[in-house]
Structure formats: C-alpha cells, structure tokens
Amino acid sequence: MSLVRSKICGITRVEDALVAAEAGADAIGLVFYAKSPRAVSVQQARTIIAALPPFVTTVGLFVNASRCELGEILDAVPLDLLQFHGDEQPADCEGYHRPYIKALRVKAGDDIAAQVARYPKAAGILLDTYVPGVPGGTGEAFDWSLVPHDLGRPVVLAGGLNAANVRAAIERVRPYAVDVSGGVEAGKGIKDADKVRAFLAEVRRTTI
Ligand SMILES: O=C(O)c1ccccc1N[C@@H]1O[C@H](COP(=O)(O)O)[C@@H](O)[C@H]1O
C-alpha cells in the first residue's frame, strides 16, 4: 500500500503556496511560460519559495524555453525540479543539474510506452490531456484507460483533476503522483483554499 504524492501547480501568490504546504502538498509548481495566465516573474518565484516551510519541492514549469532563458532563471530561483511541458526533445531537458519530469500530452492512438522510452533520464513522466494548440493547463481530463498499466517509471497524472474525480483517477491509473492547477482555482492563477484542501485530503485518503 502506498501513498500518492501531490503537486499544486500554477502558484502565483505566497498565501496559496502556504495553504498548499499546510494542507500537505509534496510540491508546488511555478509556471515560467509567459503566455500562461499563471506565469510568474523571477522575483515572484523567489518570494514564494522563500516563504515555504522545509520539505516542499519546488518545481519550475517550462514550455520550449531557450537554454539561455532557462539558465538565467535557474541562476536566480532555487528550483528543485524542472517540468518540461512543451515539445522539448530529450537533449533539451538535460544539462541543467536538476532532475526533470517530461510532460506528454495524451490522445487516443498514442503509443505512450514508446514516448516514455524516449526520455530514459527523466525522473518521472507527467501525463496531461492533449488539446490542439494548447501546451497544458487546459482543465480537461483525458481517457485514463489509455495509460498502460506498467510504464516502469514514476507517472505524474495531470489534466482536469479536482477533488471530485481524483480518487477515481488514482484508482484507475495508480500513479506515483497527481498534479492539479485549474481544478483548485477560484480564478486563473488564484487558488481556492477550500478546493486545495479538499483535493489534498482526497489524495491522502486514497491509497493504492
Ligand atoms: O498551468 C498552465 O497555465 C500551464 C501552461 C502551459 C503548460 C502547462 C500548464 N499547466 C500544467 O498543465 C497540467 C494540467 O493542468 P490542469 O489541472 O488541467 O489545469 C498540470 O501539470 C499543470 O501543471
């Protein structure tokens, strides 16, 4: 029997980070993608991370960022883990002296196992919903039955999760962790404390 880890992504405010940490989130996600309504500046990210208690993993989310842009952010922001959510190839994700997770956007007919195998150095694989033209954070779930049973890697399940469906999602996919953004928001980039608490409580009471 194991507990499923959790990440609350798209944090833009200190108060939301603290609610997530106090409610037991294992990680918070900071979006460094200017086109996202949840994008944070370097200074915002530093302020949020400085306010966190120990043992909360800080994840930086990037979408096709250049090496130069990413390097500048990493020089300034103490991120523990990188999440590549665009079309990054394996070589684009390596060389930053940080573990990374690669997001794959899932649709019917995909050979998920083959895509996962392309990223042997990834610490984990995040599975999100494929929506044409949108890299992520769509709030839409995908058909969880598309996920093969044993991908042999830590799987982070994402895409349209919320307190009402996360239990079923965990029981179906048996992921290492779940990741949520829109399902715990009051508005874009603003978390709803009650939704965050309800989501994390539901994750905690669901063992696999
Ligand atoms: O949150 C965003 O704005 C975002 C932008 C670009 C790529 C990914 C983004 N978020 C990630 O998308 C998934 C699913 O989010 P949701 O729960 O469906 O809203 C999650 O991993 C977010 O971290």
The ligand as a Tripos MOL2 file, in Angstrom:
@<TRIPOS>MOLECULE
LIG
   23    24     1     0     0
SMALL
NO_CHARGES

@<TRIPOS>ATOM
      1 O1         -0.9250   25.9420  -15.9130 O.co2     1 LIG1
      2 C1         -0.6430   26.4190  -17.0150 C.2       1 LIG1
      3 O2         -1.0230   27.5560  -17.3470 O.co2     1 LIG1
      4 C2          0.1660   25.6190  -17.9730 C.ar      1 LIG1
      5 C3          0.6270   26.2440  -19.1150 C.ar      1 LIG1
      6 C4          1.3840   25.5460  -20.0330 C.ar      1 LIG1
      7 C5          1.6960   24.2190  -19.8150 C.ar      1 LIG1
      8 C6          1.2270   23.5750  -18.6690 C.ar      1 LIG1
      9 C7          0.4660   24.2550  -17.7450 C.ar      1 LIG1
     10 N1         -0.0240   23.6370  -16.6050 N.pl3     1 LIG1
     11 C8          0.0690   22.2430  -16.3210 C.3       1 LIG1
     12 O3         -0.9160   21.5090  -17.0200 O.3       1 LIG1
     13 C9         -1.2920   20.3690  -16.2840 C.3       1 LIG1
     14 C10        -2.8020   20.2520  -16.1870 C.3       1 LIG1
     15 O4         -3.3790   21.3850  -15.6240 O.3       1 LIG1
     16 P1         -4.9340   21.4050  -15.1820 P.3       1 LIG1
     17 O5         -5.0070   20.7780  -13.8150 O.co2     1 LIG1
     18 O6         -5.7160   20.6380  -16.2060 O.co2     1 LIG1
     19 O7         -5.3150   22.8480  -15.1340 O.co2     1 LIG1
     20 C11        -0.6220   20.4840  -14.9410 C.3       1 LIG1
     21 O8          0.5460   19.6820  -14.9650 O.3       1 LIG1
     22 C12        -0.1930   21.9160  -14.8690 C.3       1 LIG1
     23 O9          0.9850   21.9670  -14.1490 O.3       1 LIG1
@<TRIPOS>BOND
     1     1     2 2
     2     2     3 1
     3     2     4 1
     4     4     5 ar
     5     4     9 ar
     6     5     6 ar
     7     6     7 ar
     8     7     8 ar
     9     8     9 ar
    10     9    10 1
    11    10    11 1
    12    11    12 1
    13    11    22 1
    14    12    13 1
    15    13    14 1
    16    13    20 1
    17    14    15 1
    18    15    16 1
    19    16    17 2
    20    16    18 1
    21    16    19 1
    22    20    21 1
    23    20    22 1
    24    22    23 1
@<TRIPOS>SUBSTRUCTURE
     1 LIG1         1 GROUP 0 **** ****
